């Protein structure tokens, strides 16, 4: 099976090099190699860590304290750990839990801010994210959606286009009075949010495929943490996009 780059985090270079490290996988034994069940279990651990950390900044905001410092610090540290893990996947057993905790601080604070403005929005966003995850997992598991090379190419291209658009819009808005099209609650802005959510959801299929491929090729055990971290990154992205979309829809009422 080909393993061209999929999730920008779960990339071909890392998985290919890891394969070379376990060329004699039959010697090191099954308990020392990556499995799908192991990756899913570690994904659950990361989710619980993220949720626990999110409760800290959520509590701060709910009690009148500013969560901005841990929020910003968490976002920066989370990004740093992702970058380190992309170059040092063998450290994922330490970096992935750290990422979940720091990202949780950011998610908790930003969620509390949205919740204060639009009561109930966090529950809706969490529900939408979990349902999307379950649906995508089911579609992948029962082979209703096939992750072909064409599918991968389209999703990768769309993901890179979105990232480029967000980056350019942010940079331009820093130095000018330009307001990005995806801001506000216009129908075009809502349409962009829907499109981004679809692409984020499609990235879940790439994550599932990469994790399954890594397990089939008996990659090192630490790749379970790496795969779980990549899946968590996609879920955080998806959740944030649902928050944005729901806030736009609620602001039109």
N, C-alpha and C positions, 0 to 999 in steps of 0.2 A: 504493500500500500504506500502510495506517495505521501510525503509529509511536508509539503510546501508550507510556508509560514501561514499561520491561521490567526488565532488570537495574537496580537503583537507581543504579549508576554509569553504565551506558549508557542515558541517559535522553533523552526526546523533546526537551527544551529544547536540549540541546547539539547533537543531530543536526539539529534544525530550523534553528537559527541558523547552523550550519555550511553547511547547504544554501544559505542566502541569500548566504553569502560567495562561493560558487562558482556563482552563477546563470548565468554564461557559461562553463561548464565546457569547452565545445567549443573555446574560445579558448585556455585555459591548457594543454590537451593532456592525454592519457591518463597520461603519466609523472608528472604533478603531481597526480593524483587518487588517492583511496583504491581499493585493489583487495583482493579476498579473499586472493589469494596473498601480497600484501605484508603483510597483517595476520597471516596464519599464520606467515610468516617472522619477523616481529617478536615474535610470541608465543613462538616457539622461542628467540629471543635472550633474552627475559625469563626463560624457564624455565631456560636455561643460567646466567644471572646469579644467579637465585635459588638454584640448586643449588650454585654456587661459593661464594656467601656462606654458605649453610647448612653447608658443610663446615667453616667457621671455628669456629662455636659447637659443632658436633658434635665437632670435634677437642678443643676446650677441655674439654667435659664428659667425653670419653673419657679425657683425661689428668689428670683430677682437679681441673681448674680450674673455677671457677664461671662459667657462661655467662649468669648472670642480668642483669648490666648491659647487655651487647650485646643480649640477648633483649628486655628491656623497652624499651631505647632504640630497637631496630629496630621493635618493634610500634608505638611512639608515632610515630616518624618516618614509618613506612609509612602510618599513618592520616592524618597531616598532609598528606603528598603526595597521597593520594587526594582529600582535601577540596580542595586547591589545584587539582588537575587537573579536578575537577568544575566549577570556575568558570573555569579558564584552560586549556581543552583544547589550545590552540595551543602550550602549553608541554609537551605530553605527550612529545615527543621527549627531553626531559631528565627529566621527572618519572617516566615509566614505568620506565626503567632504575634510577632511584634507588629507586623503590618495590620493585622486584624484589630489589635488594641488601639493603635494610633488612628487608624481609619475610623474606628468606632467613636473616638472622641470627636472627630469631625462630623460624622453622620449624626451623632446625638445632638450636637449643637445646632446644626443646620435644620434638622428635623423639628427641634423645639421652636425655632424661629418661624418656620412655615406653619406649625401647629397653632402658634399664638395668633397668627393672622387668619388662618383658615382652619378652624376647629374640625377635627376628624380627618384631616387630609393625610396624616401619617398612617393611620390605620388603612385607609384606602390604598395608599402607595405600597405599603408592605403587602397587603393582600394581592394587589395587582402583580407585584414582583414574584411572589410565591406561586401564584396561579400560572403566570407565564413560564416560570421555571418548570413546574410540573407538566404543563402541556408540551413544552419543547422536549423534555426528557421522555415523555411518552411517545411523541412523534418520532424521536430518534430511536428509542428502544425497539419499537415495532416496525422500524424501517419505512415509515410512511414518508419521511423526509430523508433523501439520500444525499450524503455529503460528497458530492462529486468535485472534480477539479474545477469545473466551471462555477459551481456553487461557491467554492472557496475563493476563487478569483474575484467574483462579484462582491462578496461580503468584505474581503480585504480592501478592495478599491473603495467601496462605500465608506468603510470605517476610516480609512486614511483621509478621504475627502472631508468627512465630518470633523476629524481632528484638525485638519488644516484650516477649515472654515472657522472653527472655534478659536484657534490660535490667532489667526489674522484679525478676526473681529475684535478680540480682546486687546491686541496690540494697538489697533487703530483707535479704539475707544479710549485708550489710555492717554493719547496725545491729541485727540480731536473731540469734537462734540458729536461725533457719529454715533448713532444708535443702531446696533445690530438688528437685522431683520427678525431674528428669533426672539428678541425681547418684546415685551408687551403681550397683549392678548388678542391680536388681530387673527383673522382666519389663516393668513399665511404663516404666522408664528406658530399657531396651533398645528398646522399641517407639517411644519418642519419638525416639531416635537414628536408627532406621530411617526414620521419617517425615521427619526433617530431611534425611537423605541423599537421599531421593526428591525432595524439594523443591529441594535444591541441584542435583541432576542435571537437573531440569526447567528450572532457570535457564540451563543450558548451551544449551538449545534457543532461549531468548530471546536469548542472546548471539550464537549463530550467525545468527539471523534479523536482528538489528540490524546485524551486520557485513555481511551480504549486502545488506541494504537500503541501507546507507551506500555500498557499492561501486557499486550500481546507480544511485544518485543522484549519483555522481561527487563525493563530498565531498573536502575538502582532504587532501593526503597525510599531514599530521600526525594525521589521524583513525585511521590504521592503528595508531599507537602507543596512541592512546586506546582503540581497540577491543581491542587486545592486552592492555592493562592491565585492562580490564573482565573479559576472559576469564580472566586470571590470578587476579583476585580471587575469581572463582567457583571455580576449581580449588583455590585455597588453602583456601577454606571447605569444599569437598568433602573434601579430604585431612584436615583437622582433624576433621571429623565421622566419617570412617572410623577415625581414630586412637581417638576416644572410644568408638565402638562396639566395636572390637576389644579395647580395654582392658577394657570391661565384660564381654565374652564370656570373655576369658582369666581374669578375676578370679573367674569362677564355677566354674572347673575345680577 
